[in-house]
């Protein structure tokens, strides 16, 4: 496509310009935010997805793979290798539910629980890095949660 044709197409439909997309800033912020977490999580030997799993387990102690997937918006094909690696590090255990053999229960182990205390610094460190007033942070988080609800 020639430059003049591409320019005229974008001029005819400004909604197709990158700067007018909602998806791109969300995508870029997500990547940059995950990148900002990396050095903080690296100190604990965690990846970002492992951190998300632990956040849920610190809160609930045990969940099924299905419940983890629903909360994290991940399918079991993505979760299974992640959980296997975490089990190898003895952060959690996986066992079949005796009441329903199709269900796998994920339970927090002492080594995973021990990561809670050092992880308590992570939200504060990230918040400081954002240099954002707390009210603005709360409003943004609320808007993103509403968008997430609408898209589900």
C-alpha positions as CSV (number, residue, x, y, z in Angstrom):
1,X,0.0,0.0,0.0
2,X,1.4,3.4,-0.9
3,X,1.9,6.1,1.8
4,X,-0.7,8.4,0.3
5,X,-3.3,5.6,0.3
6,X,-2.5,4.7,3.9
7,X,-2.6,8.3,5.0
8,X,-6.0,8.9,3.3
9,X,-7.4,5.7,4.9
10,X,-6.4,6.8,8.4
11,X,-7.8,10.3,7.8
12,X,-11.1,8.8,6.7
13,X,-11.4,6.6,9.8
14,X,-9.5,8.2,12.8
15,X,-10.7,5.3,15.0
16,X,-8.1,3.1,13.2
17,X,-5.2,5.2,14.4
18,X,-3.1,3.6,17.1
19,X,-3.4,6.7,19.3
20,X,-7.2,6.3,19.4
21,X,-7.1,2.7,20.5
22,X,-8.0,1.7,24.1
23,X,-6.3,-1.7,23.7
24,X,-2.8,-0.3,23.0
25,X,-2.2,1.8,26.2
26,X,-3.6,-1.1,28.2
27,X,-1.3,-3.5,26.5
28,X,1.7,-1.2,26.9
29,X,1.0,-0.4,30.5
30,X,0.5,-4.1,31.3
31,X,3.9,-5.0,29.8
32,X,5.7,-2.1,31.5
33,X,4.0,-2.8,34.9
34,X,4.9,-6.4,34.7
35,X,8.5,-5.3,33.9
36,X,8.5,-3.0,36.9
37,X,7.6,-6.0,39.1
38,X,10.4,-8.1,37.8
39,X,13.3,-6.8,39.9
40,X,11.1,-6.9,43.0
41,X,10.0,-10.4,42.4
42,X,13.5,-11.6,41.3
43,X,14.7,-11.0,44.9
44,X,12.3,-13.6,46.0
45,X,12.9,-16.0,43.1
46,X,9.4,-15.5,41.8
47,X,8.0,-14.8,38.3
48,X,5.0,-12.6,37.9
49,X,2.6,-15.4,37.3
50,X,3.9,-17.3,40.3
51,X,3.4,-14.1,42.4
52,X,-0.3,-14.0,41.3
53,X,-0.8,-17.6,42.3
54,X,0.8,-17.0,45.7
55,X,-1.3,-13.8,46.2
56,X,-4.4,-16.0,46.0
57,X,-3.0,-18.8,48.1
58,X,-1.8,-16.4,50.8
59,X,-5.4,-15.3,51.0
60,X,-7.2,-18.6,50.7
61,X,-4.6,-21.3,51.7
62,X,-6.1,-23.7,49.2
63,X,-8.0,-23.5,45.9
64,X,-8.8,-25.8,43.1
65,X,-7.0,-25.4,39.8
66,X,-10.4,-24.3,38.4
67,X,-10.8,-21.6,41.0
68,X,-7.2,-20.3,40.4
69,X,-7.9,-20.3,36.6
70,X,-11.2,-18.3,37.1
71,X,-9.5,-15.8,39.3
72,X,-6.4,-15.3,37.2
73,X,-8.2,-15.7,33.8
74,X,-5.9,-18.6,32.9
75,X,-6.8,-22.0,31.5
76,X,-5.5,-25.2,33.0
77,X,-3.1,-25.8,30.1
78,X,-1.3,-22.6,31.2
79,X,-1.7,-23.2,34.9
80,X,-0.5,-26.8,35.0
81,X,3.2,-26.3,34.1
82,X,3.3,-23.2,36.3
83,X,1.9,-25.1,39.3
84,X,4.3,-28.0,38.6
85,X,7.3,-25.7,38.8
86,X,6.0,-24.2,42.0
87,X,5.4,-27.6,43.5
88,X,9.0,-28.6,42.7
89,X,10.1,-25.5,44.7
90,X,7.8,-26.8,47.5
91,X,5.8,-23.6,47.6
92,X,2.5,-25.6,47.1
93,X,1.1,-29.1,46.8
94,X,-1.2,-30.5,44.2
95,X,-3.6,-33.4,45.0
96,X,-6.7,-34.8,43.5
97,X,-9.9,-34.0,45.4
98,X,-11.1,-37.2,47.0
99,X,-14.7,-36.1,46.5
100,X,-14.2,-35.4,42.8
101,X,-11.2,-37.0,41.0
102,X,-11.5,-34.5,38.2
103,X,-10.6,-31.7,40.5
104,X,-7.1,-30.8,41.7
105,X,-6.6,-29.0,45.0
106,X,-3.7,-26.6,45.3
107,X,-2.5,-26.0,48.8
108,X,0.0,-23.5,50.2
109,X,3.0,-25.2,51.8
110,X,5.3,-23.6,54.5
111,X,8.0,-22.6,52.0
112,X,5.3,-20.7,50.0
113,X,3.9,-19.2,53.1
114,X,7.3,-18.0,54.1
115,X,7.5,-15.8,51.0
116,X,4.6,-13.8,52.3
117,X,6.6,-11.6,54.7
118,X,9.2,-10.5,52.2
119,X,6.5,-10.0,49.6
120,X,4.8,-7.5,51.8
121,X,7.2,-4.8,50.6
122,X,6.4,-5.3,46.9
123,X,3.1,-3.3,46.7
124,X,4.7,-0.4,48.6
125,X,7.8,-0.4,46.4
126,X,5.7,-0.5,43.3
127,X,3.4,2.3,44.5
128,X,6.4,4.5,45.3
129,X,7.8,3.9,41.8
130,X,4.5,5.0,40.2
131,X,4.7,8.4,42.0
132,X,0.9,8.5,41.8
133,X,-1.4,10.1,44.5
134,X,-3.3,7.4,46.4
135,X,-6.7,8.8,45.3
136,X,-5.6,8.6,41.6
137,X,-4.3,5.1,42.1
138,X,-7.6,4.0,43.7
139,X,-9.7,5.6,41.0
140,X,-7.6,4.0,38.2
141,X,-7.8,0.6,39.9
142,X,-11.6,1.0,40.2
143,X,-11.9,1.9,36.5
144,X,-9.8,-1.0,35.4
145,X,-11.8,-3.4,37.6
146,X,-15.0,-2.1,36.1
147,X,-13.6,-2.6,32.6
148,X,-12.5,-6.2,33.5
149,X,-16.0,-6.9,34.8
150,X,-17.6,-5.6,31.6
151,X,-15.2,-7.7,29.4
152,X,-15.8,-10.9,31.3
